[in-house]
Amino acid sequence: MPSNLSDYLGEQEPSRIQVTVALERHLADSWDAFDGHDATGMTPEKSLGRIEQVEWSPPLLTFLIERHGRTCAGSTRADLHRWTINLTDKTATCETVGHRQLRPMATRLHIHPLAEEIANKIVQGQRDERLAWQEPGTVRVILSAIFPSGSGCKQTIEGRRKRFKQALIPLLEESGWRQVGRCVFVKGGTAPVESAKTP
């Protein structure tokens, strides 16, 4: 391990370090020398300008860093990792200690009323941009029209679509409809009403 990190910390009193610019550079220069340095995909440059709540309690240096991996998938939260650097053992360990809300979460959506609305339209044979009537008595529910891809993070959208289908299927089964394909439903033995067949 380069001596500049240990030399720098050796000049610091055990306490919280408020100004971290010099420390960040020394830490980055010596990062790869610590066993466990690559946990969670951490690399030296990620510490520059981003570490916070830095505590020096020899031989341990601890700090928090905000990681944005989940935001790449659309999440509104960043994970908070606490790193502990042991200068004696030359180890680096990491634990997730929470998260930080970076932007407002998606508005909570009540799935069941929405499923009831779509089920009623299907049973009544109504035209709707969220429904594709394929032939008499056959309809496909267009999930992408109900839950557009840009309406939240990927996990949120997928979760809403799954819960919606779980709510919709029994509602339609009660009215004599059955699922025959991915989001495709048929009315056993009858055709939808005339409004569904109108171009």
N, C-alpha and C positions, 0 to 999 in steps of 0.2 A: 504493500500500500504506500503510495507517495506520502512523504512525511508532512506535506503542507497542511493536510487536513488535521492530523493529530497535533501538529505544531500550532495551528490556528486555534483549535479547541483548547489546547493546553494554556493558552493565554486568556481564556474566557473564564469568568467566575461561574460556578454552577447556578444556572438560572434560566429564565426564558430569554431567548435571543430575539430581539426586536428587529434589528437590521440584519437581513440575511443575504445581501448581495455577494459579499466575499465568501460566506459559508457555502452558498449554492455553487460557486465556481470550484471551490476546493472539493466539495462533495461529488460534483460531476466528474472531476478529474480522477477521483479514486473509486468511483462507484463499482466498476467491474472487479475490483479486488475483494469485494465482500461476497462471501458465500450466501447464495439466495438472492442476489441482486436482480435476477431476471424474473422473479415472481410477478405475476399479473401483467407480464409484458413491459415492465418498467425498464426504461433506458435512461442513461445519464442526462440527456438534454431535457427530459421531462421535468427535472427538478428546478430548472432555471426559471426564476420569476414566479414559481407556483407553490412553493412550500409555505406552510403556515403553522402557527402554534408550535414553534420550535423550542424544545426543551433540552438543555444540556445538564445531565446528571452523571458525571463520570462513572463508568466508561460508556454510558448510554447516551446516544443522541436520538431524540424522537421528534417526529414532525407529522403533520397531516398534509395530504395532497389530494386535490380534486381530480377524479378520473372521468373522462367523458366517453368511454367506450359504448355505453348503452344509448347515449344521445345520437350516435350514428344510425341507430335503428329507429329513431324517432322518439325515444324516451324524453320526458321533461325533467328527469332527475339525473344527477351525477353522483357516482359513488364517492364516499370519503374513505381513504385508506390511511391508516396509521402505520408508519414505518418506524422500526426500532433498529438503530445501527449500534452494534457493539464493537467498540474499537479494540477491545482486548481479544475477543474471540474472532474478530474480523467476520462477523455475520450480519446479515440484513434480513429482518423478518417483517412480514406485512400482515395486517388484519383489516377487514372491512368494518368500520365503526359506525356507519350510517350513510345518509345520502343528503344531498342538497337540491332543493327545488330550484331549477334554473328558469323555468317559465311556467305559467299557469297550467294546471292539469286540465285535461279534456272535461267538459261538462258532463256530469253524471247522467246517463241515459237510462230511462225506465223501459226495459225491453218488453215486458209483457203487454202493455197497452199498444205498443207498436206491432207486436205479433197479432194481437186481436184485430187491429185495423187491417192488416194485410189479409188475414184469414177471412174477414168479412167481405173484402173486395173480391177474393177468389170465389167464395161461396155464392156471391151475388153476380158473378160474371162480369165485373166492372173492368173497364179499361183503366190502366194506370201505368206510368212510366217505369214503375218498379216491377211490372208484370209483363211477361211475354207469352201471349196466348199462341200456342203452336198449332193447334187443331182443336176441333170441338171436344171439350172435356179435358184438355191437357194444357197446363200452364207451367211456365218456368219462373221462379222467383229470382229476380236479378239482385243479388246481394250487393254488388258493386254500386248499384243505384241507391240502395238503402244506407250502406256504410261506405262512402267513397274512400279511396286509398289515402287521400290527403287530409282526412278528417281526424287524424290522431296518429299515435305511434303504431307500428306494425302489430305489436302484441295486443294493444287495446282493440284495434279493429278486428283482429282475428278472434279475440275473446268475445266481442259483441256479436259477431256473425255466428259463432258457435252457440251462444246462449239464445240468440234469436231463433235459430233452427230448432233448438230443443224446445222452445216455447211454441213455435208455429205448428210443428208436426202433430202433436196431440189435439190441437184446436181443429185442424183440418180433418183428422181422423174421426172426430166426433160428428162431423158433417158428411161423412161418407167419402172423403178424399183419401188417397193413399200415395205415398211417395214411390216413384218408380225409377228415379235417377237422381243425380246431384241437383237438388233444389227443383226437381220436376215432379209435379203432382197430377194425378188423373182422378176424375170423378167416375166411380164405378157405374157403368151402364147408362150414363146420361151425359148430355152435352151441356156446356155452360149456356146461360141465357143469351138472348139475341145480342145484347149490348157488347158481349165479348167478341162476337164474330163480325161486328161492324168495322170496316177498314178505317 
